[in-house]
Amino acid sequence: MTTEYSGSGDPQRSIELLWGLQERGKRGPKPRLTVEQIVQEAIALADAEGLGALSMRRVADALKVAPMSLYTYVPSKAELIDVMLDRAYGELPPSEDVSGGWRARLERIARENWALYHRHPWMLHIAKSRPVMGPNLIARYEHELRAVDGIGLTDVEMDSVVSLVAGHVEGAARRSVEAAQAERHTGMSDEQWWAAHAPLLEKVLDPQRYPTAARVGSAAGAEYGAATHPAHAFEFGLQRVLDGLEVFIQARTRDKR
């Protein structure tokens, strides 16, 4: 599994690309390409084949240009990934009010991000501890913070709440994407894989030695048709996160009375 790191390129060049600050001379022939064309082709490649397939050469081949010509627009793969990530975040809705209170707003945001990760699974293979602050990433942060603005939390608590929800969504989406990829790579669904291995497992698993694991595992397997069910894990976990936040927010409100 390929892991890339946001912010690993030249931060100045990434910021220029993200915010459209790069300046081109007015003289000379019209540029054959645009940064946006390059980024969209790179996203299409990563969507189709994964982040491991992404290279400047592959993008250049898709655009039918020489690889070296891309460096006129984007200095390296590192900066390209920064812009790809920000463009993907641009698919999320703009900052606007969502009816139903803070819980409904956070739930909607969680589902928006769940869907985004499934449209672009390669986003889950980018470590974002040093994010380059592009316009769409900042707009996403603004959108998420507005979901909990004015409900009695401090600014730091607001940041912690949206980070908690985002962390659950990303983890659940990663497991979901990995399950789908395993099926494509092996040609077997989870149900088929477990059906093939269940007879052997029954021979080695002693229910008397592991009574709780045997009972619960059997119940879960019968329910899911596999050891896990990523969509169920996302839904169950999201509601429990929101339940916990509700208790926390109610306590913070009481403290301020």
N, C-alpha and C positions, 0 to 999 in steps of 0.2 A: 504494500500500500504506500503510495507516494504521499509525502507530507511536505508542503511548502510553507513558507513563513511570510506573512504580510509584513511590510516595512523593511524587508531585507535588502532592498535596492537603494538607490540614491534618493533620500527623502525629498530633496529639493525638486528633482525631476518628477517624482511621483506626484507631489503637490501641484506642480505646473500642469501635468497631464490631467489630473483629477479636476482641477478648477479651470482648465482651459487657458492657462496663463502663458503657454509657450507662444513665442512670437515668431512669425515667419516673415521674411522680407517680401516686400510688395513686388519687387522686380523678378524677372525670370519666368520660366514656364509654370503653368498651374500644376500643383502637386497631383501626382497620379492617385494617391491614396489619402485617406484621412485616418486619424487615430480611431475614430468611431468604427470605421470599416474593419480595421485590424482587430479591435476589441471584440466586435460581434462575431467575427470569424473564429477567434480564439475561444469564445464562449461556446459556439456551436461545436467546435472540436472537443472541448472538455465535456460538454453534455453527452456527446455521442460515444466517446472513447475513454473518458476519465482524465484526471489531471496528469497522470503518468504519460499520456500520449502528447501532451502539450509541449511544443518546442517552437522556436522562432522559424525553423526550417519548415515544419509542418504547416504553420500558418501562412508562410510565404508561398508554399506550394498550392495551398487552397486559393490564394489570391492571384496565383499565376504571375508572381514576381520573384526576383532574385532575393534570397534571404538577407543579403547585406542591405538591400533597399529599405527593409523594415526599420533598421536602426536609425534612419533619418527621422523617424516618427516616434519610436519607442526605444529607449536605450538598451533594454535587456528584458529577459523573461520576468525578472523580479518586479520591475515596474509595471509590466503588462498584467501580472496577476493582481497587483493593487487596483488597477483600473477595472479589471474584470469583476472583482469582488464588489466594488462600489457600484458598477452598472447593474449587477444583479440585485443589490439592495434597492435600486431605483424602481424595481418592479412592485415593491410594497406600496400600499396606498399612502397618500399624503396625510399630514397631521390634520385630523379632523375629529370632532366629537363623535363618540359612539354611545348610543343610548343604553341604559340599563345599569349605570353605576360603574364603579371601578372594577368590580369582578367581571362583569360582561366585557368591559373594554380589554382587560388583560387576557381574557379567554379568546377574544377575537384576535388579538395580537399574536398569541401563541399559535393559533391555527394558521394565521397568515405566514408565520415563519416556518411552520411544519410543512406547508405546501411549497414554500420557496425552496427549502432544502431538498425536497423530492423532485422539483423541476431541475435543480442544479446540484446534484449530489457532490460534485467536486468541491463545493464550498466547505464541506465537512472535513476536507483534507488540507485545509489551510489553517495553520496556527495563527490566532489573531491576538496574541498577547501584546503586540505592538502595532495596533491598527493605524493605517494612514488615514487621517480624517478627511475623507472626501465628502462632497455635498450630500450624497445619498445616504451614507452612513450616519452623518450628523442628523439628517432629516428623520432617519429611522429612530435614532435616540430621542429626538424631540417628540416624535409620535408616541413612543413608549412611555416617556416621562409624563406626558399629558394625561395618560390613563390614570395616573395616581396623584396628579397635582391637585392641591386644595382639599385633601381628605385628612389632613392632620399629621402628615409625616414630615420629618425634616428632609432637607435636600439629600443628605447622605443616605437616609432610609429609602427615599424614592429611588436613588441609584441602585441600592442593594436589592430592592424589590424587583425592579425590571431585570437586573442581572440574574436573580434567582430563577425567574420564569424563563429567561432566555437560555440559561444553563440546562434546565430540564428539557426544553424543546430540542436543543442541539444534541444532547445525549440520546434522547429517545429517537430522534431522526437518524442519528448515526447507526443505531442498532437496526432500525427499519431498513435503511439503505443497504447495510451489510447483509441482511437476510435476503433481500432481493438480488443482490449481486451474487450471493452464494448459489442461488437457484440458477441464475444464468450461467455461471461458470461450471457448475457440476451437471447441469441438465436434469436435476432432481429437485422437486419441491420439498419443503420441510416435511410434509405428510409422507411423501415417498421415502425420504431418507429415514424417518423414524420407523416407518413400517418395515424397512429393510433391516434395521438394527434392533428393533424391539425384541425379537426372539432371543438373541444373544444376551441382551440386557436382562431379560427375565431369568436367564440361567444363572447369572452371576450376582444379581441383586437379591440379598436375603432380607425379606420384609421383617423378620424378627429382629435383625440387627439394626435395621434402619426403618423402624415402623412409621415414624412421622414423614420421613422423606418419601417412603413408598406410597403412603396414603395420599399425601398432598400432590406428589408428582403424578400419580395416576389420575387424580381428579383434574389437574391442570392439563395434562396431556390429552385427556378425553375432551376437555373443553376447547383447547386450542388446535388439536391435531398436530402439535409440536411441543417442544419444551417451553417456548415463549410465543407471545403474540405481540409484535411491536406496536400495532395500533392500539391494542387494549392497554399496553403499558403506558403509552402516551396519554390516553384518556384518563386512566386511573390515576397516574402520577400528577397530571395537571390539576385534577379536582382536589387531590390531597394537598398540593402546594397552595392552591387557592383557599382551601379550608384553613390551613395554618396561617396564611396571611390575614384571613378574616379575623381570627382570634387575636393576632398581633395588632391589627389596625383598631379593633375594638378596645383593646387594652390601652393603646396610645391615646385614643379619644377620651377614655375615662380619666387618664392621668392628667389631661389638660383641663378638666372641668374644675 
